[in-house]
């Protein structure tokens, strides 16, 4: 039998998990870097509007007035940090069902990680234009790509026989159902966001919080 490179590349699930951990860590860190401290000169200029206040109170008021416009960045930071945490857990749970890796599986997860690295951009875009339907649409496309690649990973594993024997039909259905249910919720949030972007964002955060609840996807005993 002729040995092909594709038969030996990407076999290590441990290396794939390690790469994923590193990229998730960087992406989550980049989210925080977008929370920039307001410039001191800008605070002084705002303070000039409060010349009737004592000096110390004037400085405090000026800083609070600078922080107020930053709420979209804090809101989108929290939302995206939750998003990345949810998808990291989803990927790790899915990788645990694989017996071995392959070159094809590695590339599916590299595409998934590509979507992970886009999260800081889509988050910053949404924070900068939080009332824009286009911005929330870009963010939703990022979420969609993450979900599609996770679903593709599981489907690829089933088709190529990479899954463990312990990965029963019920367990595979559980993984698929969770992806489909939450991607459907994200789509609903985007649809409502097209009408009112702020409503879409609030519902998206609620959907993420709900996804953190235990046993949500488990079948009743």
N, C-alpha and C positions, 0 to 999 in steps of 0.2 A: 504494500500500500504506500503510495506517494504521500510524503508528509508535507502539508501545506501550513503556511504561517497562520492562516485563519483558524487552524485547529488547535494551536497552542497559545495564541494571544488572548488576553482578557480572562484567564481561567480563575484568577484569585478574587473571590468575593471579599476577602479581608482588605485587599488593596483598594477595591472599589468603594467599600464602606469608609476606609480611611480618607480617600480623596473626597468623598461626599462630606464627611465631617469637616474637613478643612475648608471647603468651599462654602458650606453653610455658615461656618464661624466667621469667615471673611465678609460674606454678604450681610450677616446680622450686625457686624461691627460697622460696616459702611452705612447702614441705616442710621446709626447713632451719630456718625460724623456729619450728617446733614442737619443736625441740631446745633446750629452755630450761635454763639453768644453775640447779642447785639453790640454794635460798635459803641465805644464810650462817648465819642463825639456826638453821635446821634442822640444818646441819652441826655447830654447837656442841652442840645437844641430843643428837645421836647420839654426839658425842665424850664426853659424860658417862658413857656406858656403858663407856668404856675408861679409867677413872681410874687404872688400874694401870700405864699406859704413860707414858713421858716425854712432855712437852708437844708437841714437834715430831711425834713418831710418832703421838700421839693425834690431831692435826689431820689427818695423812695418812690414817689409818684411817677417820676420820669422813667424809672426802671420798669415799674409795673406797666406803664403805657407801652413800653417797648416789648414786653413779654406777651402782651395781649395778642398782637398780630401773629405770634408764633404758634398759636393753638392748632392750626392745620398741620403743621409739621409734627407736633407731638401726637396728634390724633392718628395721622397716617403712619408714624413710626410705630406706635403701639399696634395698629392693625397689621402692619407688615411683619413685625416681630412675631406676632401670634401666627400669622400665615406661614412663615418659614418654620416655626416650631412644629406646627401641625404637619407640614409636608415632610419635615425631617423624621418625625415619628412614623409617618406613613411609609416612607422609603425604608426605614430600618425594619419595620414590621414585615414589609414585603420581602426584603432581602433574606430575612430569617426563614422564609419558606423555600429558598432555593438550595438545592443540593450542591450545585457547582455553577461556575460562570462560563461565559463564552465571549468571543469577540463581538458578536451581534448584541448580546445583552449589555456589554460594556458601552457600546455606542448608544444604545437606547438611554442608558443612565447618564452618559455624557450630554446627550440632548436635554435630558431632564435638568442637569446641573447648569446648562446654558440658560435655561429659564430661571433658575435660582439666581444666577448672577445678574439677570435683568431686573430683579425685584427692587434694588436700590434706585434704579433709573425710573421705573414706573411709579415708585413711591414718591420720589422727588418731584416728578411731573405732576402727580395728583396733588401734592402739597402746595405746589406753586400755583396751580390752576384748579383749586378744589371745587369751584363752582362750574367747571367745564364738563360737558358731556363727553367730549373727546378724551379728556384725561381719565375719567372713570372707565371709559371704553378700553383705553390702553391698559389700565390696571387689570380689568377683567380678562383681557386677552392673555395677560401674563399668568393669571390664575388658571385659565383654560389650558394653556400649554403645559403647565405643571401637572394638571390632572390627566391630560391626554397621554403624556409620556409615562406616568405611573401605570395607567391602564394598559398601555402598549407593552410595558415591561412584563406585567403578569400574563398577558395574552401570549407574548413571545415565549415566556417560560413554559406555558402549557403546551404550545405547539412544538417546541423543540425538546421536551422531556427533561428540562433542567430542574424541575421542582422535586422536593422531597416526597417520599411516600406518605409522610404524615400530613402533607398539604392536601387535605381532603376536599371533595367537591364543596362541602359546606364552608370550609375555611376560604377557599378561593372565591366563592360567591359572596362571602362577607367582605373581602377586600374590594371586590368589584362594586358591590352595592354601595359601600361607603363612598367610593369615588364618584359614582354616578349621582347619588343623592346630593352630595355637597356641591358638585359641579352644577347640578340643576338649581340648587339654592342660589349659587353665585350668579347664574344666568338670570334668575328672577330679580336678584338685587340689581343687576346691571339694567334690566328692563325698566325697573322702577327708577333707577338712577338716571335713565334717559329722560324721564319726566321731571324728576327732582334729584339732582346729584347728591344733595345732603341726605335725603331719605335713603338713597341707595347705599351710601357709606355707613349710615347707622345700622341698616339691616344687615350689611355685610359683617360688621363687627359683631352683631348679635348672632349671626350664623356661625362665626368662628368660636364665640364663647360656648354656644350650644355643642359644637363639635368636640369641645374639651370635656363635656360631661361623660362620666363613665357609663359603660354598658348601653350607650345610645344605639349602637348598631347591633347589639346582641339580640338574638331571638329570645322571646320569653320561654322560661322553663315549662 
